Amino acid sequence: IHPASQVVEMTDLPSQALRKKKDSSMRVAIDLVKSGEADACVSAGNPGALMATARFVVKTLPYVDRPAIITALPTTSTQTWVLDLGANVDSSEHHLYQFAVMGSEQAAALSGISRPRVGLLNIGEEEIKGNEQVKKANELLSRSDLNYVGYVEGDNIFDGSVDVVVADGFVGNIALKSSEGVAKMIRHFLQQSFTRNLPSKLIALLARPVLKCFAERIDPRRYNGATLLGLNGIVIKSHGGADELSFQNAIGIAKKAVHTNIPSRIARQVESHLEGVSET
């Protein structure tokens, strides 16, 4: 336990938290990662302040222009790693390429996939579709030695056809929040349907094991814990409304990242892939 005299509020601007709250619990935790006293930082605090503070204190890896937020989402088979989920709302083709390299290594390390399939999120699979950044990123990825499968659409995030989905932070965050909303709506409709009358309640009682298994599969709490990828240290963002189970899973992600030495693995990959294509 380390003392901290300040707190970063959710309403604080990242710049204010960085300059005026140097003894906040968030800053103290990230400083401990920087000094090596802690292996990882897990925070459910202000996302913008967490990213700004982490980037300022632990720095980014060489050849990485911007850190990205990545997390795993459930699919019909296993899970898909999706990035960026909101750290960068205006990403160039070079940034998208960097995200693909880092996301591929995250999937390889934490999911044990030797050659993760990487897809670029777009409004269609046809070559002519998409904005200029996406089209140019597609060209870069097509020339890389990543296991790049091309454009994917929103439904491919959940069908198990790819292991990593790369997107601009603006698009990625909307996709994440939309999926969480759909999961909540499905649970609401199921609860409403099975509590409508006595026969429905009896059917629900018989189907309880199946419903419990289904609820666990789509429970967002099981996938809580987003990595700030590209930093020279391990920083995990937990959902602000996380309960005990959610926070436990975020800590679990941090533990896996420590044991697999994610920063060092990504550093080696970005050096081999990104040298010469980095853009500030």
N, C-alpha and C positions, 0 to 999 in steps of 0.2 A: 504494500500500500504506500503510495506516494502522495504527499499533500499537494493541493492546488487551490489557490485562493480565488480563481475566477472561473466563470462558466460562459461558454459560447452559446448564445441563445439562437433559436431557429430563425429569428428575425434579423440577426446580425449579418451585415454584408461581409463577404470573405475578406475584403481589404481591411475592414475594421477589426475583424477577429485576428488577422495576421499582425497588425501594427499595435493594437491596444490591449490584446489579451494574451500576452506572452506567458502568463502563469495559469492559463486555463487547463482544465483536465485534459482536453484534447491535445493541446500543445505539449503538456508534460508527457503524455503517452507517446506521442510521435518523437519527442526528444529522446525518450528511453530507447526507441528503436534505432535512432541515429547513433546513439552512444554504444549500442550493443548490449545494454542491460536487459532489453526486451527483444524477443525474436519477432514479435508482430504486434500490431495495434488493431483492435476491433472497436469501432465506434458507431453508435446509433445517432450521432449528433448531426449538426448542420452540414449537409453534403458539400455545398460550395466551400465552406470554411475548411472542411476536412481535406478536400482536394488541394486548395490553395496552400494550406499549412504543410501538408505532406510533400507537395512539390517543392516548397521553399526549403524545408528542413532536410529531407532525405534525398532530394534531387531526382532527376530522371536519369535513366540509363543512357550511355552514349548512343548516338544515332536515333534516339527516340525524341521526337519533337513534342509530343503531347501524351500524357497518360490517358488511358481509357478505362471505363468501368465495364467489367465483364461478370456475368453470372451464368449459371446453368438453369435451363428450363426443361420441364418434363416433355418427353415425346412418347409416341406409341410404342417405342422399343426401349430406349434408355434415356438419354438427355442430350440437349444441344447447348453449346456455349454461345452466348450472344454478346456482342460488343459493337459499338460503344453505346452505353445506356444513359447517356446524358452529360458526360463530362465535356464534350465538344459538340456544340450545336451547329458548327459550320466547318466541316472537314474537307480538306482538299483530297485529291487522288493519292497523294503521297501519304497523308495521314491514314487513309483507308487501307493502303498497302501495309503500313506499319501495324495497324490493328490486326490485319490478317496474319502477319508473322507471329505477333505476340499471342493472339488467340489460338493459333495452331499449336504453339508450344504449351500453352495452358491446358489444352485438351489432351495433349500427349502426356503431360506430367500427371494431371489429376484424374484423368479417365483411363489412362493406360492404353491409349490408341497410338499405334506406331505411325500411321500416316493419316491424320485427321482430314476428313473431307471438308473443304472450305467453300462456302457460298457467299456471294455478294448480294445483299438484299436490294431488290429492285421492284418496279411496278409490273414487270413481265419478264419472261425468259428470253424474249427475242432480242437480238443484238441492237436493233434500232431504238429500243426503249431506254428511258432513263435520262437523268440530267448529265451535263458534261463531266462533272466530277466522277460520277459512277462509271461512265463510259471509259474515261481515262484510267480509272482504277482497274477496270476490267482488263485493259490492255497490259497494265503493269503485272497484274496477277497471272494473266495468261502466259507471260514470258518467264515467270518465276518457276522454281522447282517445288513449290508447295503443291499439295494435292487439291488443286483448285478445280471445282466442278462447274463454275460459271454463275450466272444469275440464278437467284432463288426468289420466290415470292413469300408473302407472309405466312401462308399455310404450311410451307416447307419447314418452318421453325419447329413444328410439332409433329411432323410425319416421320421423322427418323431418317430422312434422306441425306442429311448433312450433319457434321459434327460441330462445325463452327459457322455462325452467321455473322457477317460483318456489315455494319451500317453506320451512317452518320448518327451522332448522339441525339439529335432531334428526333429522327425517325425511330431509332432504337428504343428511346424512352417511351415513345407513344406505343410502340409494339408491346413493350413490357407491361405498361399500365393497362392496356386493352386486354391482354391475356389474363391479368389479375382480375379485371372486372368481369370477364366472361366466366371465370372459375367461380366467383362469388355469386353470379346470377344463376349458374347451374345448381349450386348448392341450395340457393333460395327456392328455386322452382321444385327441386326434389323434396325439400322439407315441406313446402306448401302442399304438394301433391299427396305426400304420404301421411299428412295430418288432417286431411280434408274431412274425413268421416271415419266411422268405426271400421268398415271393411278395409279402408286404406291403411288404417293404423295396424290392423292385423297382418296385412301384406308386408308392411314396413318391418314388423317384428320378425317375420320369416326371412325377409331380405336383409336383415341387419348386418350379417357378416359381409355380404357383397357390397352394401352401401358404405360400410366402414372402410373396406379396402379401396373403393373408388374415391372416397373423400380423402384418404391418405395420399393417393396417387396424384391428385390435383391440388393438394394443400400447399399454398405458396410459402408457408412457414418452413416446409421441408427444403426449400431452395433459397432460403434467406442467406445472405452473405455474398456481397459483390466485391471483387478484388479491384483495387486501383492499380491496374496493370501498367508496367513501364517504369515504375519507380525503383530506386536503388534500396528497396526495403519492402516489407510486407505490411500493407495497410488494407483493412477490410471494412467495407461500409455495410452496416446492418440497417434494416428498415427502421424508421423512427418509431413506429408503433409495435416494435417487436415484443413478443411475450417470451416466456422462458424457453420454449421449444425453438422459437425462431432464433433467439440469441445463441442457444446451444449449437445450432447448425452453423451460424456465422463463425463461432469459435472453432468448430470442426473444420471449416474451410481454411481458416488461418493455420491450424495444426497441419493439415495436408500440405499447404504451401511451404511451411517451414521444413517439413520432412523431405519434400521433393526439391527444396532449394530453388524455388521458382525464379527469383531475381537473377541468379547466376545462370540458370538454363536459358532464360530469355536473353540475357546479355550476350551469350554465345551465338544465339540464333540471329539476333538483330545485327550483330557485327558482320556475320556472313551474308545476310540478305539485304541489309539496308545501307551498307557503305556505298556512297555515291548517289543514293536516291533520297537522302534525308533533306527535309525542307523545313526551315524555321518559320 
